[in-house]
């Protein structure tokens, strides 16, 4: 993921994105190399092909490593081009110009839906055959248009995560992480009383606050309402929206819970918010938690190579000093007790592979990406999670990344980031969320909801 927000744009507003019951992934440690290779590369094909995705830098290197066995076993040269956050724009221009790549991986299902509707990508069921069973019907539905499969979900991203510094929790005498929203607020009060600021928030241009609110909405309203709000089939003045705002106000309405108070929360940018919880050597943490997706791990580990992932507070012996034995961990974004049915619902993102040119080389790569071998390689390298149920959890390099992947694969429902589904009014939505953080009073919430309803109606046409 080149941009931390995983910024894909929905080309056809209102696509319903709940994927329901996502099947559990395999926990087998048995290598799947032989079966993946036999399926994806049954013969030496030769030739070359083009692949576009958003990945650059380290992610580009990891993807190239993941497809190296494919190249070796098929004799196909993969010519890869990383487009960064301009992936959708570059792809649309190439398609319009009649010279698209053979295979493209895009960071949202909206682009797939649009291209499939225009007949610009190839259906995959007959090509993949039994490989479609590597994904639950929910994930296959998310990669389909009008009931036909057009994509393979190669990479996922989990935003259902709160990242915490175990040393700061220990300072406040906390021995476990919260499992309900009420406990999160109680723990925040205990941290604040111990002299530890609970939360380091980012406003950036607004997307981190939107991600936070969307987690609260998913956990209080559920996936069905989330999809209806994303599609604007329920209004922004709906009581479920008010519930999410008033629930989040329990956090942002307590300036002492926020690093730098309200002004600090509104001025801090990404990844500064991560650095304040997991700092570089020579500084100490200024807050205990940062709320964002699993992509924050790359920032944490870049700050110091000494950071160790831990799966629980009880197993950790950690220091606040990042030059000694610092740690990091996460817990799932919790639902209120009354909404516990939504506990394992996940907001996230991902990269879906599509076939634009039906060549033997491109078909072979699509099969390979639908198998577990390439995903296992990237999983082992870190910074990667796969919704492919045949990727062994043992492929992940540490207990934190393994738990992250399990949460993604085992989600009771998976929804895409709502703000990325809003088209032209997304930036307004971000501004509205910042307005709320600045003044989370009931009267301002009412005003914000009315504004958002007008903005959504104007932008989406309904």
DRENPA-262905 format. One record per residue (C-alpha): x, y, z; residue number from 1; residue in three letters; chain. Coordinates in steps of 0.2 Angstrom, whole numbers. Example, Ala and Ser with C-alpha at 12.3 -4.5 7.8 and 13.67 -1.06 7.14 Angstrom:
BEGIN
> x/y/z/num/residuo/cadena
> 62/-22/39/1/ALA/A $
> 68/-5/36/2/SER/A $
//
This chain:
BEGIN
> x/y/z/num/residuo/cadena
> 0/0/0/1/UNK/A $
> 9/15/-6/2/UNK/A $
> -2/28/2/3/UNK/A $
> -7/24/20/4/UNK/A $
> -25/28/17/5/UNK/A $
> -25/15/3/6/UNK/A $
> -34/28/-8/7/UNK/A $
> -45/19/-21/8/UNK/A $
> -59/29/-28/9/UNK/A $
> -77/22/-31/10/UNK/A $
> -81/25/-49/11/UNK/A $
> -99/20/-47/12/UNK/A $
> -106/27/-31/13/UNK/A $
> -117/16/-20/14/UNK/A $
> -110/-1/-24/15/UNK/A $
> -114/-12/-9/16/UNK/A $
> -99/-19/-1/17/UNK/A $
> -103/-29/14/18/UNK/A $
> -96/-47/12/19/UNK/A $
> -105/-56/25/20/UNK/A $
> -98/-71/33/21/UNK/A $
> -79/-73/29/22/UNK/A $
> -73/-90/30/23/UNK/A $
> -59/-95/42/24/UNK/A $
> -42/-97/35/25/UNK/A $
> -31/-112/36/26/UNK/A $
> -20/-114/50/27/UNK/A $
> -10/-128/42/28/UNK/A $
> 9/-125/40/29/UNK/A $
> 11/-137/26/30/UNK/A $
> 19/-129/11/31/UNK/A $
> 7/-126/-4/32/UNK/A $
> 21/-123/-16/33/UNK/A $
> 19/-139/-26/34/UNK/A $
> 0/-137/-28/35/UNK/A $
> 1/-118/-32/36/UNK/A $
> 14/-121/-45/37/UNK/A $
> 6/-135/-53/38/UNK/A $
> -11/-126/-55/39/UNK/A $
> -3/-109/-60/40/UNK/A $
> 11/-115/-71/41/UNK/A $
> 7/-132/-78/42/UNK/A $
> 19/-129/-92/43/UNK/A $
> 34/-118/-98/44/UNK/A $
> 25/-104/-106/45/UNK/A $
> 38/-91/-109/46/UNK/A $
> 36/-73/-116/47/UNK/A $
> 32/-58/-106/48/UNK/A $
> 18/-48/-98/49/UNK/A $
> 14/-31/-90/50/UNK/A $
> 7/-29/-72/51/UNK/A $
> 2/-13/-64/52/UNK/A $
> -2/-9/-46/53/UNK/A $
> 0/5/-34/54/UNK/A $
> 15/-3/-25/55/UNK/A $
> 32/6/-25/56/UNK/A $
> 48/5/-15/57/UNK/A $
> 48/-9/-2/58/UNK/A $
> 31/-15/-7/59/UNK/A $
> 37/-16/-25/60/UNK/A $
> 52/-27/-20/61/UNK/A $
> 41/-38/-10/62/UNK/A $
> 28/-41/-24/63/UNK/A $
> 43/-45/-36/64/UNK/A $
> 49/-57/-24/65/UNK/A $
> 32/-65/-23/66/UNK/A $
> 31/-68/-41/67/UNK/A $
> 49/-74/-44/68/UNK/A $
> 44/-92/-42/69/UNK/A $
> 31/-89/-55/70/UNK/A $
> 44/-82/-67/71/UNK/A $
> 56/-96/-64/72/UNK/A $
> 43/-110/-66/73/UNK/A $
> 34/-103/-81/74/UNK/A $
> 48/-94/-90/75/UNK/A $
> 37/-78/-91/76/UNK/A $
> 45/-61/-88/77/UNK/A $
> 34/-50/-77/78/UNK/A $
> 36/-32/-82/79/UNK/A $
> 30/-23/-67/80/UNK/A $
> 26/-4/-65/81/UNK/A $
> 21/4/-48/82/UNK/A $
> 9/19/-50/83/UNK/A $
> 8/24/-32/84/UNK/A $
> -8/33/-27/85/UNK/A $
> -12/37/-46/86/UNK/A $
> -15/19/-50/87/UNK/A $
> -34/21/-54/88/UNK/A $
> -31/37/-64/89/UNK/A $
> -16/29/-74/90/UNK/A $
> -26/13/-77/91/UNK/A $
> -42/23/-83/92/UNK/A $
> -31/33/-95/93/UNK/A $
> -22/17/-102/94/UNK/A $
> -39/9/-105/95/UNK/A $
> -46/24/-113/96/UNK/A $
> -31/24/-124/97/UNK/A $
> -32/6/-129/98/UNK/A $
> -16/1/-121/99/UNK/A $
> -19/-6/-104/100/UNK/A $
> -8/-18/-94/101/UNK/A $
> -11/-36/-95/102/UNK/A $
> -15/-38/-77/103/UNK/A $
> -19/-23/-65/104/UNK/A $
> -22/-23/-46/105/UNK/A $
> -32/-9/-39/106/UNK/A $
> -36/-4/-22/107/UNK/A $
> -55/-5/-22/108/UNK/A $
> -69/-14/-29/109/UNK/A $
> -77/1/-37/110/UNK/A $
> -64/2/-51/111/UNK/A $
> -67/-17/-54/112/UNK/A $
> -86/-14/-55/113/UNK/A $
> -84/1/-67/114/UNK/A $
> -72/-8/-79/115/UNK/A $
> -82/-24/-79/116/UNK/A $
> -98/-14/-83/117/UNK/A $
> -89/-7/-98/118/UNK/A $
> -83/-24/-104/119/UNK/A $
> -64/-19/-101/120/UNK/A $
> -59/-34/-90/121/UNK/A $
> -61/-53/-92/122/UNK/A $
> -72/-64/-82/123/UNK/A $
> -62/-77/-72/124/UNK/A $
> -72/-91/-66/125/UNK/A $
> -68/-103/-81/126/UNK/A $
> -50/-98/-80/127/UNK/A $
> -48/-100/-61/128/UNK/A $
> -58/-116/-59/129/UNK/A $
> -56/-124/-42/130/UNK/A $
> -45/-109/-36/131/UNK/A $
> -60/-99/-33/132/UNK/A $
> -63/-110/-17/133/UNK/A $
> -47/-102/-10/134/UNK/A $
> -59/-87/-6/135/UNK/A $
> -75/-88/3/136/UNK/A $
> -91/-84/-7/137/UNK/A $
> -91/-67/2/138/UNK/A $
> -74/-62/-5/139/UNK/A $
> -78/-69/-22/140/UNK/A $
> -94/-59/-22/141/UNK/A $
> -84/-43/-18/142/UNK/A $
> -74/-47/-33/143/UNK/A $
> -89/-49/-44/144/UNK/A $
> -100/-38/-55/145/UNK/A $
> -118/-43/-60/146/UNK/A $
> -115/-60/-53/147/UNK/A $
> -99/-64/-63/148/UNK/A $
> -82/-65/-55/149/UNK/A $
> -69/-53/-62/150/UNK/A $
> -56/-52/-48/151/UNK/A $
> -44/-60/-36/152/UNK/A $
> -41/-52/-19/153/UNK/A $
> -22/-54/-17/154/UNK/A $
> -19/-41/-3/155/UNK/A $
> -30/-35/11/156/UNK/A $
> -28/-21/24/157/UNK/A $
> -36/-22/42/158/UNK/A $
> -42/-5/49/159/UNK/A $
> -50/-13/64/160/UNK/A $
> -35/-10/74/161/UNK/A $
> -29/1/89/162/UNK/A $
> -10/1/91/163/UNK/A $
> -4/2/109/164/UNK/A $
> 13/4/118/165/UNK/A $
> 14/-9/131/166/UNK/A $
> 26/1/142/167/UNK/A $
> 13/15/143/168/UNK/A $
> -1/3/148/169/UNK/A $
> 11/-5/161/170/UNK/A $
> 14/13/169/171/UNK/A $
> -4/14/172/172/UNK/A $
> -6/-3/179/173/UNK/A $
> -16/-10/165/174/UNK/A $
> -13/-29/163/175/UNK/A $
> -25/-32/148/176/UNK/A $
> -32/-24/133/177/UNK/A $
> -50/-18/132/178/UNK/A $
> -63/-29/123/179/UNK/A $
> -78/-17/124/180/UNK/A $
> -80/2/120/181/UNK/A $
> -84/5/138/182/UNK/A $
> -68/-4/144/183/UNK/A $
> -58/7/132/184/UNK/A $
> -65/23/140/185/UNK/A $
> -62/16/157/186/UNK/A $
> -44/12/153/187/UNK/A $
> -42/29/145/188/UNK/A $
> -47/37/161/189/UNK/A $
> -34/26/171/190/UNK/A $
> -20/30/159/191/UNK/A $
> -24/49/160/192/UNK/A $
> -25/48/179/193/UNK/A $
> -8/40/179/194/UNK/A $
> -1/54/169/195/UNK/A $
> -1/45/152/196/UNK/A $
> -11/53/138/197/UNK/A $
> -22/40/131/198/UNK/A $
> -23/44/112/199/UNK/A $
> -13/52/99/200/UNK/A $
> -25/57/85/201/UNK/A $
> -21/63/68/202/UNK/A $
> -31/74/57/203/UNK/A $
> -20/76/42/204/UNK/A $
> -33/82/29/205/UNK/A $
> -46/72/38/206/UNK/A $
> -45/54/33/207/UNK/A $
> -38/47/50/208/UNK/A $
> -53/55/59/209/UNK/A $
> -65/48/46/210/UNK/A $
> -57/30/48/211/UNK/A $
> -60/32/67/212/UNK/A $
> -78/38/65/213/UNK/A $
> -81/24/52/214/UNK/A $
> -75/11/65/215/UNK/A $
> -87/18/78/216/UNK/A $
> -101/18/65/217/UNK/A $
> -98/0/60/218/UNK/A $
> -97/-6/78/219/UNK/A $
> -113/3/83/220/UNK/A $
> -124/2/68/221/UNK/A $
> -118/-14/60/222/UNK/A $
> -112/-19/42/223/UNK/A $
> -129/-18/34/224/UNK/A $
> -132/0/40/225/UNK/A $
> -114/4/35/226/UNK/A $
> -117/-1/17/227/UNK/A $
> -133/8/17/228/UNK/A $
> -125/24/23/229/UNK/A $
> -111/22/11/230/UNK/A $
> -124/20/-4/231/UNK/A $
> -134/35/4/232/UNK/A $
> -149/24/5/233/UNK/A $
> -151/30/23/234/UNK/A $
> -148/48/26/235/UNK/A $
> -134/56/37/236/UNK/A $
> -147/62/48/237/UNK/A $
> -152/44/53/238/UNK/A $
> -152/40/72/239/UNK/A $
> -138/28/69/240/UNK/A $
> -127/42/63/241/UNK/A $
> -131/52/78/242/UNK/A $
> -127/37/89/243/UNK/A $
> -110/35/81/244/UNK/A $
> -106/53/84/245/UNK/A $
> -112/54/102/246/UNK/A $
> -102/38/106/247/UNK/A $
> -86/45/98/248/UNK/A $
> -89/61/108/249/UNK/A $
> -85/51/124/250/UNK/A $
> -67/51/117/251/UNK/A $
> -64/67/108/252/UNK/A $
> -75/77/120/253/UNK/A $
> -62/73/133/254/UNK/A $
> -47/85/128/255/UNK/A $
> -36/77/142/256/UNK/A $
> -38/61/133/257/UNK/A $
> -30/68/117/258/UNK/A $
> -12/72/115/259/UNK/A $
> -11/91/114/260/UNK/A $
> -29/92/118/261/UNK/A $
> -42/96/105/262/UNK/A $
> -30/108/96/263/UNK/A $
> -16/95/95/264/UNK/A $
> -28/82/88/265/UNK/A $
> -33/94/74/266/UNK/A $
> -15/99/70/267/UNK/A $
> -6/83/71/268/UNK/A $
> -3/74/54/269/UNK/A $
> 0/57/49/270/UNK/A $
> 13/48/53/271/UNK/A $
> 17/61/67/272/UNK/A $
> 3/53/77/273/UNK/A $
> 11/36/76/274/UNK/A $
> 28/43/80/275/UNK/A $
> 22/50/97/276/UNK/A $
> 17/33/103/277/UNK/A $
> 31/23/95/278/UNK/A $
> 45/36/94/279/UNK/A $
> 63/35/87/280/UNK/A $
> 78/32/99/281/UNK/A $
> 82/47/109/282/UNK/A $
> 64/52/113/283/UNK/A $
> 50/44/124/284/UNK/A $
> 32/40/120/285/UNK/A $
> 20/54/123/286/UNK/A $
> 4/44/122/287/UNK/A $
> -2/26/124/288/UNK/A $
> -12/23/108/289/UNK/A $
> -14/27/90/290/UNK/A $
> -30/22/81/291/UNK/A $
> -27/17/62/292/UNK/A $
> -25/3/51/293/UNK/A $
> -11/-11/50/294/UNK/A $
> -1/0/39/295/UNK/A $
> 6/9/54/296/UNK/A $
> 18/-6/57/297/UNK/A $
> 29/0/44/298/UNK/A $
> 31/17/52/299/UNK/A $
> 34/9/69/300/UNK/A $
> 48/-3/63/301/UNK/A $
> 56/11/53/302/UNK/A $
> 57/22/69/303/UNK/A $
> 68/9/78/304/UNK/A $
> 73/-9/73/305/UNK/A $
> 72/-13/92/306/UNK/A $
> 53/-13/92/307/UNK/A $
> 46/-30/96/308/UNK/A $
> 29/-36/92/309/UNK/A $
> 19/-43/107/310/UNK/A $
> 2/-52/106/311/UNK/A $
> -3/-48/124/312/UNK/A $
> 2/-37/139/313/UNK/A $
> 5/-52/150/314/UNK/A $
> 18/-59/138/315/UNK/A $
> 28/-42/137/316/UNK/A $
> 43/-35/146/317/UNK/A $
> 44/-19/137/318/UNK/A $
> 53/-2/140/319/UNK/A $
> 47/15/135/320/UNK/A $
> 65/19/129/321/UNK/A $
> 65/14/110/322/UNK/A $
> 84/11/111/323/UNK/A $
> 82/-3/123/324/UNK/A $
> 67/-16/123/325/UNK/A $
> 52/-7/116/326/UNK/A $
> 36/-16/110/327/UNK/A $
> 21/-13/100/328/UNK/A $
> 4/-22/99/329/UNK/A $
> -14/-20/94/330/UNK/A $
> -31/-25/99/331/UNK/A $
> -47/-25/89/332/UNK/A $
> -57/-10/88/333/UNK/A $
> -71/-14/102/334/UNK/A $
> -89/-13/100/335/UNK/A $
> -100/-6/114/336/UNK/A $
> -107/-21/125/337/UNK/A $
> -125/-18/118/338/UNK/A $
> -118/-20/101/339/UNK/A $
> -107/-35/104/340/UNK/A $
> -114/-44/88/341/UNK/A $
> -104/-31/78/342/UNK/A $
> -87/-35/87/343/UNK/A $
> -79/-45/73/344/UNK/A $
> -85/-34/59/345/UNK/A $
> -70/-26/50/346/UNK/A $
> -67/-10/40/347/UNK/A $
> -53/-11/28/348/UNK/A $
> -46/-11/11/349/UNK/A $
> -37/-22/-2/350/UNK/A $
> -29/-24/-19/351/UNK/A $
> -39/-35/-32/352/UNK/A $
> -31/-42/-47/353/UNK/A $
> -40/-40/-64/354/UNK/A $
> -37/-48/-81/355/UNK/A $
> -37/-35/-95/356/UNK/A $
> -29/-44/-109/357/UNK/A $
> -33/-63/-111/358/UNK/A $
> -16/-70/-115/359/UNK/A $
> -8/-86/-109/360/UNK/A $
> 5/-77/-99/361/UNK/A $
> -8/-66/-90/362/UNK/A $
> -20/-80/-87/363/UNK/A $
> -6/-90/-79/364/UNK/A $
> -2/-75/-67/365/UNK/A $
> -20/-73/-62/366/UNK/A $
> -20/-92/-57/367/UNK/A $
> -4/-89/-47/368/UNK/A $
> -11/-74/-38/369/UNK/A $
> -26/-84/-33/370/UNK/A $
> -16/-98/-26/371/UNK/A $
> -6/-97/-9/372/UNK/A $
> 12/-97/-15/373/UNK/A $
> 15/-79/-19/374/UNK/A $
> 5/-73/-4/375/UNK/A $
> 15/-84/8/376/UNK/A $
> 31/-76/2/377/UNK/A $
> 25/-59/5/378/UNK/A $
> 17/-63/21/379/UNK/A $
> 34/-70/27/380/UNK/A $
> 42/-54/22/381/UNK/A $
> 30/-44/33/382/UNK/A $
> 18/-29/30/383/UNK/A $
> 5/-40/21/384/UNK/A $
> -11/-49/25/385/UNK/A $
> -21/-60/13/386/UNK/A $
> -39/-65/13/387/UNK/A $
> -34/-81/4/388/UNK/A $
> -40/-95/16/389/UNK/A $
> -26/-106/10/390/UNK/A $
> -12/-95/15/391/UNK/A $
> -6/-103/32/392/UNK/A $
> -6/-92/47/393/UNK/A $
> 11/-99/51/394/UNK/A $
> 17/-89/36/395/UNK/A $
> 17/-73/45/396/UNK/A $
> 33/-68/54/397/UNK/A $
> 27/-64/71/398/UNK/A $
> 11/-65/82/399/UNK/A $
> 5/-48/79/400/UNK/A $
> 5/-50/60/401/UNK/A $
> -3/-67/62/402/UNK/A $
> -17/-60/73/403/UNK/A $
> -19/-46/61/404/UNK/A $
> -22/-58/46/405/UNK/A $
> -33/-69/57/406/UNK/A $
> -44/-54/61/407/UNK/A $
> -45/-50/43/408/UNK/A $
> -49/-67/36/409/UNK/A $
> -61/-72/51/410/UNK/A $
> -71/-56/50/411/UNK/A $
> -90/-59/52/412/UNK/A $
> -92/-44/39/413/UNK/A $
> -80/-34/29/414/UNK/A $
> -83/-17/23/415/UNK/A $
> -73/-5/13/416/UNK/A $
> -69/13/20/417/UNK/A $
> -85/23/18/418/UNK/A $
> -76/39/14/419/UNK/A $
> -68/32/-1/420/UNK/A $
> -85/27/-8/421/UNK/A $
> -92/45/-8/422/UNK/A $
> -84/52/-24/423/UNK/A $
> -83/71/-26/424/UNK/A $
> -89/75/-8/425/UNK/A $
> -75/65/1/426/UNK/A $
> -65/80/5/427/UNK/A $
> -80/88/12/428/UNK/A $
> -84/73/23/429/UNK/A $
> -66/74/30/430/UNK/A $
> -69/93/34/431/UNK/A $
> -85/88/43/432/UNK/A $
> -76/75/54/433/UNK/A $
> -63/88/59/434/UNK/A $
> -77/100/63/435/UNK/A $
> -84/87/74/436/UNK/A $
> -68/84/84/437/UNK/A $
> -66/103/86/438/UNK/A $
> -84/104/94/439/UNK/A $
> -92/87/98/440/UNK/A $
> -107/95/106/441/UNK/A $
> -125/88/103/442/UNK/A $
> -130/104/94/443/UNK/A $
> -115/104/83/444/UNK/A $
> -118/86/79/445/UNK/A $
> -135/90/73/446/UNK/A $
> -128/104/62/447/UNK/A $
> -115/93/55/448/UNK/A $
> -127/79/50/449/UNK/A $
> -138/91/41/450/UNK/A $
> -123/98/31/451/UNK/A $
> -117/80/27/452/UNK/A $
> -134/76/21/453/UNK/A $
> -135/91/9/454/UNK/A $
> -117/87/3/455/UNK/A $
> -120/69/0/456/UNK/A $
> -137/72/-9/457/UNK/A $
> -128/85/-20/458/UNK/A $
> -113/74/-25/459/UNK/A $
> -122/58/-27/460/UNK/A $
> -139/64/-35/461/UNK/A $
> -150/56/-22/462/UNK/A $
//
